[in-house]
């Protein structure tokens, strides 16, 4: 005797790579796409190359700061003054 399990419903019609994907990753990706669509409906310049490059510049700055904080914390020298230093630097730059 052998039991055969059929994949029914929506999962049976989905492509194989989507069935193997982590549901949390698929949900996060769908939310990002939805936010991009809503943003583009709200403002025409939301998906313009200039705006996207500006966002990448901001994200890269925050990424460098976050990487530095991660290294400091991992090395055991917990230093929570980095956000204050960044804020004071931004105030002084203006």
ABEGO torsion letter per residue (X at the ends): XBBBBBBBEAAAABBAAAAABBAAAAAAAAAAAAAAAAAAAABAAAABAAAAAAAAAAAAAAAAAAAAAAAAAAAGBBBAAAAAAAAAAAAAAX
